[in-house]
């Protein structure tokens, strides 16, 4: 995709690369998801520790329908994965759904915000009007992160999801308009001591 890869320099001196997922990322993605604590992955929509799930994702790469942006260290370790899901046809084609997961040791570094910034920019370019995020009601931390980005709670679906342990949980639907999200994330970006630039070669 045009403009990628991009290099990010965090305030702690760590350098990361932001780029779309490629078919060759299956093993690195599996290592990323398998390293997540149980509490960070038990509410994910799919069993991302299963090889066939990640392999299918790689085999079906289609940036128009699902745009996956990865944060990767200089050593090649994936430390963040964010995806924008867009229906190409139908009555929800103006709406995108965002999902974002960050490695525990890279949380609170701004990586989640930077990954969301990339997706919001893409949503703007596509002409999307609205972004939604889904999470279990128990995921209070995730709700706070999205509230910080300007999302608001739109609906609660009772006993709508089943976690890895087989327990049913309420599902929270949060949303916001793309233009408002872009402005909010840009304000946050300007407050962060980071730099992003194209990485060529």
N, C-alpha and C positions, 0 to 999 in steps of 0.2 A: 504494500500500500504506500502511496505517496507520503513522504514526510517521515517514514520509519526506516530504520530504528532511530530512537532518540536516547541521548544520554542524560541521566539525572545525577546531579551532585547534591547529596543530602548535606544538612548542616553539620553532621558528624564526620564528614569527609568521605563517606561511602559512596561509590559510584555504581549506578544501576543502569540497565538498558530497558527501555519500554519498547515493545514490539508486538505485532500480532502473533498469535500462536501459529506454529507450523506443524506439518505432519510428523516431523522428526522429534517433536517434543513429548511424545508419549511417556517415555521412561522418566524424564525429569518431572513431568506433571504428576506421575504416580508417586514419586518420591516426595514431592511437595505435599500432596494430599495425605499421604500415609504418615507424614511427620506432624500433621496437625493434631493437637489434643482432641480427645473425644468430644469435649464440649464445644469445640469449634466446628466439627464436621457432622455431629449427629443430626443437625437440622438441615443439612444440605439436601437439595431436591433429589439427587441421585447418589448411588453408592460410588463415590469417586475414588475409592480404594480398589475397585474392581478393574482389572486390566481391560476387559472387554468394553466397559463403559467409556474409558478414556480412548481406547483404540477406535471405537465407533465415532467418537467426537472428532478424532483426527481424520478418519476416513470421510467424514461428511463436512469438512471445512467449507463454509460458504459465508464469507464476510458480509454478504448482503442480509442474510437471515440471522446469523449469530456472529457478532464481532468479539473475539476473545483477545484482550490485551494482557500481556504478561510483563511482570517486573523481574528482571534477571540480573544476578550478580555477575561480576567480572569472571568469576570461576564457573559460571554456567548454571548456578543454582537458581531455580524459580522461587521467588519469595512473595509473589502476589499474582492473583489471577482475577480479572474482572471481565464480565461479558455483557454485551448489549444484545437483547433478543428482540427481533422485529418481525412481525407478520407481513409478508409481501402482498397479501391480498386479504380482503374481508373488511369487516367494519372496525377492526382495531388496528388498521395499518398505520394510523397516526400516533400510536402508542408504542413505547419501547419499555422493556423490562430490564432492570439492571441487577446483576449479582456481583458480589465482590468478596474475596477471601484473601487475607494477608497472613503470612507466617507469624507465629507468636513473637519471635524475636525481632520482627520488623514492624510490629504494631506500635502506634503512637509516634511514628517517624514521618507521617504525612503521605506514605505510599498509597494508602487507600484513597485519599483525596486526589492525588495525582492521577491514579488510574481512573477514577470517576471523571476527572476533568477531561481526559482523553475521550471517554465515551460520550460525555455531554457535548463535546465539540462535534463529534461525529453525528450525534442526534440532531444538532442544529443544522449541519450540512445536509442531512437527509430531509429536513423540513418536518421533523416530528414535533408534535405539540406537547406531549405528556410522557413522563417517565414514572414507572411504578416499581416498587420493591416489595417483595414478599418475605416474611420471616415469622418464626414461631413467636407466640406471645411471651415466652420465657426469655427470648433473646433481648433482654433489656439494653445491653451494651450496644447491640446493632441498631436498635431503635434510636438510641441517643446519637449515634454517628450519623444516621440519616436525617434526624431532626436538625442536626448541626448544618447539614447541607440544604435545609429548607423543606424537607419532606414533612407531610402531615398525615396523621392516621385517617384513612378513608373508610375502612371496613374491618370488622372482626368476624371471621368465619369459625364457628365453634366445632371443635374436634375434626378439623379439616385435614390435618397432616398426621402421619405416623412416624415417630423417630426411629433410630436404629434399634432401640430396645423394644420396639413394638407399642410404645405408649402413644395415645392420641393426644394431640395438642391443638390449641386454637391458633389460627393463622391470622396474622396482621397484614393488611394491605395498606402501604403508604404510597403517597404520590406527590408530584409537583409538576409545574409547567416547565418546559425546557428552558425558556428564556430566563425565568427566575432562577432556575438551578445554575445556569451558566454564570449569571451575575454573582450568585452566592459563592460558587466555587472559585471564581476569579478573585473575589475579595479575600477568600481564604488563602489562595495561592500567593497573592501579593504580600500577605503577612508571614509567609513561610520563607525561611532562609535556604532556598533551594534554587537551582538553575536547571533549565531544560534546553537542550540544543540538539540539532540533527547530528547523527553519528554516521559518517560515510566511510566507506572502505571495507 
